[in-house]
Amino acid sequence: MTKVVAIGDLFIPAEDFKKGLEGAPIEFNSVDLPGTKDQQHTARQIMEVNGANAVEPAEHVLIGVKDAEIITAHFAPMGKKLIDAIPNLKLIAVARAGLENVDIEEATKRGIGVVPAMGRNANAVAELQLGLMLAEARNISRADASIKTGGWRKDFPGARIEVGESTIGMVGFGHVGRAMAKKLKGFDVTILVFDPYAKAEDLAAYGATQVSTIDEVFQKGDFVMCQARLSKETERFINKHLFDLMKPSAYFINVSRSRLVNQEDLIATLQAGKISGAGIDVFDDEPVAADSPFRHLDNITMTTHFGGDTSGTNKYSGRLCGDAIKTFISTGKVPYAVNAKELGWV
């Protein structure tokens, strides 16, 4: 029997991992990540900037995982210290698409596969993205706030455009982009995509058109949405140059990663009213500081980084990790591990 240990947290409990492993020939154990939901989220933010080794694993977690052959987890820090504490570790299955909380280099040195849950929250993130588009362009949140404070506001910033029959500019066309394109079908929109890695058949299947430069997405989009993955090439690549290309009537939406965007340039663009507004779920500092300029903008709709936090996403994430573990148990490899090539699995 393969020994599997799940490190549960307050977002994805160990029970969800266990359900994803039903029917597998395993010995299952679990341990819980310490801290409140806010503390666990803060630790994740630290690792997203500084890497997996920036957060120390809790001692009870190190004890709980020491006999594991396979680890599955969500936000748990899985740096060198944790990897060194598990001599028989062969696979790490992570219930996230981003793997900043895993020391992939150290795992690869040890011959340990690392598997992300790609596309796990695409549907939930796309739904929030659509919600932010509607809330911002139709002033839903501002009207609601006005009524709740005794007003009846009818005068709002920005253009009163409709999502229907608009041009949607997408930067990136991965799992979220495809889910979003599917949801937009009923709105009869034009979808323009900048993604050098997108396959022509995928674009055609979703009625999207590839453009040759990112500039064109920002120039033509009535709604411009950031769906790219964070990398050295994409960090802060959305900046003043691109915001200056946008129509005054256009809206910018980001539910991906804050570090894709130059935050100062976004704030300056909104303060100057150069675009109609923005819908933002992700920030460099979370929670947003009390004195942050974001809190004083009238042309932005903000949410508290919960794009993928739904019960459906959490259960699906556990199932994806379970599928990877079952594949490894039956074949000794997982071809879609991020280090599959280095381990000779493909």
N, C-alpha and C positions, 0 to 999 in steps of 0.2 A: 504493500500500500504506500502510495506517495504521500509524504507529509506536507500538507499545505497549511500555511498560517495567513489569515486575513488580518490586516491592521485596519480596524474600523474607525471612523470619525463621526462627527455630528452632522455631516453632510451625506455620507454613504456608510451606513452601519454595516458591521460584519455580517449581519443576517442577509443583506442583499448579495454579498459575495457567496455566501453559503447556498442560497437559492440558485445562483448561476452555476453551481457545481453539482447540482442534483444528478445522481446516476453515475458520477465519476468514481473510479476506484481509489479513493483517497482517505487519509486520516486527517480530519479537519479540526483546526484549533483557531482561536482568535484572541486578539488583544486590542484594547481600545486606546486611541491617541488621547493624551491628556488635554485639559484646557476647555475653555468655552468655545462657542462657535466663532466669536470674534477673534479669540486668540489663535485658533487654528487657521483662520483666514489670514491673519497678520503674518503668521509663520510662512504661509504659502507665498505671500507677497515678497517676503525677504528672500526666499529661495528663487523666485522668478527673476530677481535682480542679481543676486549674489551666488546662486547655485545651491546644490543639494547639501554641501558641507557647511553652509552658513547657519544651519539650525541643528542643534544637538539632539540626537534621539533620546527619548526618555529611558531611564534605566529599566523600568518594568517592561518596556517594549523590547529592549535588547534581550532580556531574559526570556520573554515570551516567544521570540522568533528563533532562538539559537539552534533548535533542532530541525528547522524547516528545510525542505528541498525546493519549495516554491513559496514565494511571497506574493500576495495580492493586496493592493492598498490604493488609496486615493491621494490624500494630502500628506501622508507620512513622509518625513525626511528620510531618504534612503541613500545616504552618502557613504563614504569609505568606512566610517566607524560601524555602521550597521552591517554593511557587507562583510567586513572583517569578522564580525561576531557570529556569522552563519557559515560554518565550514563546508556544509554540503549543499549550499544554495546553487540552483541551476537555472531558475527562471524568476523574473520579476514581471508581474502583470499589473499594469497601472490603469486605474479607472479614469484616466484623463488623456486628452490628446497632447497637451504640453507635458514635457518630461523634465522640467527644471528641478523637480524634487528628487531626481535620480542621478547619481554619479555614473553616467553611461560609460565613460572611459574606464573607470575602475571595474565596473561590471564586465566589460568586454575583456579586460586583462585577465579576469578570473574565469572567462568562458561562460559567463552568465547572460542569457538572453533577456532583453528588455522589450516588452510589448505594450504599446499604448492602446487605448480604446478609441480609435479613430471614428469620428462621426457620432460619438455617443450623445452629444447634446445639440446636434445640428438642428433638429426640429424645434427644440425649445428656444434656441438662440434666434432662429429665423422668426419665430412668433413674436419674440420681444422686439426684434428689429422692425417688424411690420407695425407693432404697437407704437413704437417711438415715432415712426413716420407719421402715423395718423394723429397721435397726440400732439406732435409739434406743429404739423401743417394745419390741423384743424383746431389748435389751441384748447384741447380738451383739459389738460392739467391746469392751465391758467384760468379758464372759466370756472372750473371746479373750486380752485383756491379762492377765487373772487366770491363765489356764492357762500362758501363756508366762513368767510370773514365779513359777511353782511352786504356784499356788493352785488352788482349785476353787470359785470364788465362785458363790453361789446367791442372795445377798441384794443387791437392787438398788434404786435410788431410783425414784420414779415409779410410775405405774399400768401394769400389765401388760395393756394393751389390744391388740386385734388390728386390723389394717387392714381386714380383712373386715367388712362390714356397719357400718362406722363412718361418721361424717359428716365430709366433707372440705370445709374452708372455703378458698376460693381468692380471693386479692386480685389481680385481674388475670386476664384470659382471652384472652391473645394466643396466639402460636404454641406457647409452652411449656404454657400451660394446656390447650390443645386436645390436645397430645400426651400430657399427663398424664392427661386424662380418658379418652382411648382406652386407656391402659395400665391404668387402674383398673377397667375394665369387668368383668374377671373377679373382682374383689373384692366386687362387689355393694354398692357404697357409695352414699351420698347426697352429691351435690355441690352446694354452695351457692357462688355467685359474687357478688362485688361488683366490678363493672366497668361504669361508666357508658357506655363506648364499645362494649361487646360487643353484637353483633347477636342479636336474639331467635332467628333461624333457626340461628345457630351454637350457641347454648346448647341449643336443642331437639335438634339433631343429635347432641350429645354427652351428652344426658341430664342436663344441668345446669340449675339453677334460679337465676335472678337474684334477689338480695335488695336491698332499698332502701337499706340503710346498711352501712358497713363494720363497725359495731358488731355487727351480727347475725352476721357471719362469725366474729368472735372469740368471741361468746357461745355459739354452737352447734357450732363445729367441734371434733371430736376431734383432728384434725390441721389446723393453719392454715398455709397455705403462701403465701409472698410471691412473686408472679410479675409485679409491676407494673414499668413502665418508670420510670427515674429522671428527674425533671423538677423544676422549681422548686416545683411543687405537691406532689410526692410526697417530697421530701427530708425525712428524719427524721419522716415522718408516722405511722409505727408506733412507739408510745411507751407510757408507763406506763398511760395511760388505757385503751388497748386490751388490754394485757397483763393488767390488773386484771379485765377482762371474761371472760377465759378460764377454762374449767373447771380445777380442780386436776389432773384426769386428762389434760389435753390437752397436745399437743406442737406446738411452733412450728418451722417449716422455712423456711430462706432460702438459696436458691441463685441469687438474682437479683443485687442490688446491696446492699452493706453500708449505704450512705448512705440507704437507704429506712428504716432502723431506727435509733432512738436506742439506741446501744450501751450506754450507762450504764444505761438503763432495762431493757434485756434482761438485763444482768449481774445487776442488783439483783433482778429477778424470779426468776432461776435460783438465786441465792444464798439467797433466802428460801424457795425450794421452793414458790412460788405456783402454778407449773405443773409438769407431770411432767418436761419436758425440752425440748431443742432439737436440731435438726440443722442445722449451719451450714457453708457452703462459702465464704463471702465475709466479709472483715473490712476495717475501715478501714486498719489497718496490716498489711501482709503482707511478710515472715512475721510472725506474731503475736509480740509482744515476749516475752522470757524471763520478765518479771515480770507479764505480763498476767493479770488475774483469770480469763480464759477457760481458762487452763492448769490452774487449780486447781478447776474445777467437775467434779463427778461426774455431773451430769445433762445432759451435752451430748456429742454426737458431732460431731467437726470433720473437715473435709477441706481440702486445700490449694489451694482455688480452681481446681479442674480440671473443673468441670461440663461444659464444652463441648470439652475437649481429648481428642478421639478421632480416630483416623485417618479414620473415616467423615465426621466433621464437617469436617475439614480439606479433604478431597477435594470434598465437597459445596460448601464455601465457594468453592473455586476455580471450580467449575462455575457457581455463581450469578454470580460476577464475570464469567466468560466469557459467560454469557447476556446480561448487561447490555451488555457491550462489543459483542457481535454485533448487538444491537438498535440501539445507537447508530450503528454503521457502516452498517447498512442503512436506517435511518430518519432519522438526524441528531438523535435525541432519545431519552430514556428516561423514559416517563411516570411511573414510580414513583421517580424521583430525589427526594430530600428537598427540593430547591429547584426542582422542575419548574414549579411555578406562577410563581415569580419569573422564570424563564427563558422562559416562554411555551410550555412543552412540553405543557401540558394545557389 
